[in-house]
């Protein structure tokens, strides 16, 4: 079981795609329950099944643009 960060935090979530490959979602964790994580990142809002999550952790805020 992977520990899920608190909603409202910036996170990176590594999860498995249906093909078996792993990918990451980076952004704000909007919500988390026993079945789904919702991450708002550069690719838009992603809904991720908890059963596919390999790892998840809080990350620092994004750097300010130059």
Secondary structure, 3 states (H helix, E strand, C coil): CCCCCCCCCEEEEEEECCCCCEEEEEEEEEEECCCEEEEEECCEEEEEEHHHEEEEEECCCCCCCC
